[in-house]
Amino acid sequence: MQTERLNIDQLPSNKYKDELLKRTNFTKLEKEGAFDENPSENYQMLIDFNRNLIVGYHNFKRTCSPSSDPKCCRDVNYLLDLVTIFIKKSKIDEGEKNDLINYVEDYWKDKLIKGNDYNCPRKLDEDSMRKRCILKHLYDYCNDKNVTEKKELQYNEYLNRKWDSVINYTNSNDKCLHYNIKYNNNNERINFKDFLLNPRDFSFINFQALEKYDITFSDEKTFNELENASEVPYTIVHPVPPHREGDAREVDWSEEAVGAQAETSFWETPLSAGFSVAGTVFFFFFLYKFSPVGPWINTLLRKPPEVGKSMYKDESLLFLNHPQYKDHYISYNSISQ
């Protein structure tokens, strides 16, 4: 169980942090909405920040210059990256954001590379920012590793606070944002976000070889990512007919409506057949009741077959001599020779 609190300020990676920031108004700049409260004071805030940060930078740069230790450069670049992010996250006009960022960068451009005692390169694109963060993280983690044993949870919480702004600013929530770290004959592929927040998951980190690490961006997906993409569940999409202007009727193509339509069609088939049969029966009933066919059928059914044959050789005579119809028809006797 982790009982002892992790002292963030005493971490080896933060050794020069106080020297850099103790005179600055950095805590004011990192406050949410700092550049939105009084936009007219934004330039003055940056003037004060630059003036005091450069003093701290020159003081602790003396320890880095003799051995050309890049730690001083990594730390000051990290702070300048954060200031850029604070400005970008503000709600002020986009043009004003760019003016403020350019003001900061122009101020530091000559001061980071001026003179031969210590050279600190600074590229301004987002990819260079991410590479700087990865390199700083590699060194910081190796410096802090021994003092953070049994305090991993606290250290991870600190890393979340440390890198959250950078990750959000560089759109690094994308799971496919990877970098290759090459050293000697090894090639390690890392996820940018996972690497910054969970460095202990990457066992390849070796403090003795960090200066040999070559970091390059990689947009190729791993085999596991391609496999996961192929396992995306198939979604059935019902076709939607084009909408016609002026047509107030709207067709419901939801699964419930389609199911109800299928159920209606199922019942319509026997109903249609039933109506057809009923119509046929009604037709024959009408023919039987109100036409000469009915009496003719009744006569055939009542008389014996042999009597019918002997008395009515001509079946038409039965029809003509029927009492119901003899008033309406004239019978002619045939003339025999």
C-alpha positions, 0 to 999 in steps of 0.5 A: 500500500502506498502510504508516503506521498510523492513530493512532485517538487523534489522529483529529479526531473523538476530539479530546475523547475523552481529556478526557471519559474520562481520569478514568473507569472506562469501560474497566472497564465495557466489559469483557465481563461487567463487570456479571456478575462482582460484581453487588453492586458495579454501583451503585458502578461507575456512581456512579464513572463518573457522577461522573468523566464529569460533570467531563470533560463540564463541562471540554470543554463550555466549548469548545462553549458559545460557538458552541453546537457540538453535538459535545460533546452528540453525544460524551457521548450516545454514551458514555451509549448505550454504557453502556446497551448494556453493561448490557443485554448483561449476564446479570443480572436484567432488573429490575436492568438497568432499575434500573441504566439508570434510575439513569444516566439520572436522574443525567444528565437535569438535568445535560444540560439544566440552565442556559442556557449549553448545551442537550443533549437526550437521548431514550431510545428506540432510534429516537432512539439510531439517529438520534444515531448517524447524525448523530454518524457524519456529522460524525465521518466528515467530520472524519476524511476528510482524515487517513484517505486511503490508510488506509481499511482501518484506518479501516473496522476502527476503525468496526467496533469503534466501532459494533458494539455499537450495531448489535447492540443496536438489532437493526440487522442487519435489511437493511430498516432504512433511514433517509431523509436529507433536505437542500435538495431531495435525499432520500437513503435509507440502510441503517443498518448499511451507512452506519455501517460503509462511509461512503465508499460514500455520496457525498452526504455534504457537511460544509457542509450537515450542519446542514440534514440531516433524518433520518427512519426509513423502513420501505419497501423499495426496488425492488431489495429487492422484486425480490430478494424475488420471486426467492426460489427456489420450494421444493416441499413434500410434504404430510404426513398428520396424525399419529394417536395410537396409530399406531406406523406412520410414513410416510416422505414424503421424496423418496427414499421417494416415488421408491421408492414410484413405482418399486414401483407401476411394477412392480406393474402388469405383475406383477398382469397376469401373475398374472391371466393365469396364473390364467386358464390354470390354470382352463382347464387344470383344466377340461380335465383334470378335467371332461367337457369335456376328453374331449369336446374330444379326441374332436372333435379326433381324428374327421374332421368328416364321420364325426362328422356321420354317426354322431353326429347328436345330439352329446349321445350322444357324451358319454353313450356315452363309456366313461369315463362310461357306468357313471354314466349311464342311456340312454333310447331315444326312442319313435317313432310 
